[in-house]
Amino acid sequence: MLYHGSETERYVIRTKFNTNHKVGTLDCNPIVITTYEILRMDTKFLKTYDWKYITIDEGHKLKNSLTITTRYAKYIFFKMFLN
């Protein structure tokens, strides 16, 4: 699912985050695609999920270790590593 748009549009999309989808015989959570800007704005909401995988394109945007996006990516990485 594409997680993007205005604050109101993203609020509506959030209701679909907990919806399982059938893939063959498996129940799967949706794949979420978003931008760095949305990640930065909605970090508090996105941190509430137990992400199993995260793919970061344009990793050069993570060079500055003080940015919110970099801190969130590190948080997710370590949370996945400890599970």
C-alpha positions in Angstrom: 0.0 0.0 0.0 1.2 3.5 -0.7 1.4 5.5 2.5 1.4 9.1 1.3 -0.8 12.1 0.9 -2.2 14.8 3.2 -2.6 14.2 6.9 -6.2 13.4 6.4 -5.5 10.9 3.6 -2.8 9.2 5.7 -5.2 8.9 8.6 -7.6 6.9 6.3 -4.7 4.7 5.1 -3.7 3.9 8.7 -6.9 2.1 9.2 -5.7 -0.5 6.6 -2.4 -1.2 8.3 -3.9 -4.0 10.5 -5.7 -5.6 7.7 -4.3 -9.1 6.7 -4.3 -10.1 3.1 -4.5 -13.6 1.8 -1.5 -14.7 -0.3 -2.2 -18.3 -1.2 -2.7 -19.9 2.2 -0.8 -17.3 4.1 -2.2 -14.3 6.0 0.1 -11.4 5.4 0.4 -7.8 6.5 0.5 -5.2 3.7 3.8 -4.0 2.2 4.0 -0.3 3.0 5.7 2.1 0.6 6.4 5.7 1.6 8.8 8.6 1.3 11.5 10.0 3.7 9.3 13.0 4.3 6.3 11.0 5.4 8.6 8.7 7.5 9.9 11.8 9.2 6.5 13.3 9.8 4.8 10.0 11.0 7.7 8.4 13.0 5.6 8.3 16.1 2.9 6.3 14.4 5.2 4.0 12.4 7.2 3.1 15.5 4.2 1.3 16.9 4.6 -1.5 14.4 6.8 -4.5 14.7 8.4 -4.3 11.2 10.0 -7.5 9.9 11.8 -6.0 6.9 12.8 -2.5 5.9 14.3 -1.5 2.6 15.9 1.9 2.3 16.5 3.3 -1.1 18.8 6.3 -1.5 20.7 5.4 1.6 22.8 8.5 1.1 20.0 10.4 2.8 20.9 8.6 6.0 24.5 10.0 6.2 23.6 12.6 8.9 23.3 10.6 12.1 21.4 13.4 13.8 18.4 13.5 11.4 15.0 12.1 12.6 14.9 9.7 9.6 18.3 8.2 10.4 17.4 7.9 14.1 14.2 6.1 13.2 15.9 3.8 10.8 18.5 2.8 13.5 15.6 2.3 15.9 13.9 -0.1 13.5 17.1 -1.9 12.7 18.0 -2.6 16.4 14.4 -3.5 17.2 14.4 -6.1 14.4 17.9 -7.3 15.4 16.8 -7.9 19.1 13.7 -9.9 18.1 
